[in-house]
Each structure stands twice: as structure tokens, then as C-alpha cells.
Amino acid sequence: MPRVSATRELLASRDDVWLFIAEPRHFADWWPGIAAVQPDRRGLAEGARWQIRTDDRPTLLRRATSSGMLLVRAVRAPELFGWTLTGDHIDAELRLEPSGDERTAAVLELDAPWLFGFSRALPRRALTRLHALCQTAAEL
């Protein structure tokens, strides 16, 4: 499967970013196309399965952005979150590294088939949304 990635410096400490990421319901805040997440009782734990609902509807020429379930594949706090979006066959991995005082380097890598409308811009769009949320939190 093709792989794309994006890197972004977030304006918050790695621990603060991890606290945000570790809340499953926040996934809809930063992942494009997701309207809501219903995590299972395990939350952010390997093997957990979260039901997701999209905010867009498919048309004749375009699929919904994501659908079905998110399967949590890997968790290493506070540095790694790996998951699969089963409806779109997207494997994703978010790595967080300290990047100076109160800053975090976030690297998001995605593997997905091109046949399903997968966008090369998706990891960049997700990190841009995460950056905006971290910046807003830092200003409060």
C-alpha cells in the first residue's frame, strides 16, 4: 500500500499532547471527516475498537471520508498511537517527540489503498487541526 506522511511542530509539551490524544472522543476534533467516536470500555488501549460516525455522506462520485470502526493497534504513552480505520483500510501511526520547551514534533504516517479516494493531504490536514487545538489550549 502507498505510504504518505506529514510532520508538524505542536505548541504544547508531549505530555499535554498525549493527554489530549489519549481521550478517544477527541479523535473527532482533529481527524478530518469524523463527526463522533464511541470508544469501547478499554479506551486508548491495544485491541480497543471504537465505533466512528462520519460528518459527510457518500455520493455517486465520492465515498465518505471514514466509516465503521477504528481498531487501536499500538499504544506507547506518551510517544505512539497506531490505529486502523477499518472502513477505509487506512493504517495510521502518530509519533510524538519532544521538540524543545513546551513543543512537540508530531509525525503522522498513513498507509492506504489509492482506489478508495485516499488523499495525500490527509496527514497534513489532520496535523494542522491538531496544531490548532494545541495552540488554542496553550493560549488559555
GISUL-V18479 format. One line per field, one symbol per residue. burial: # if it has 16 or more other C-alpha atoms within 10 Angstrom, else .. A space follows every 50 residues. Layout:
# GISUL-V18479
burial = ???
This chain:
# GISUL-V18479
burial = ...###############.###.##.###########.#...######## .###.........####.#######..########..############. ..##########.....#.#.##########.##......
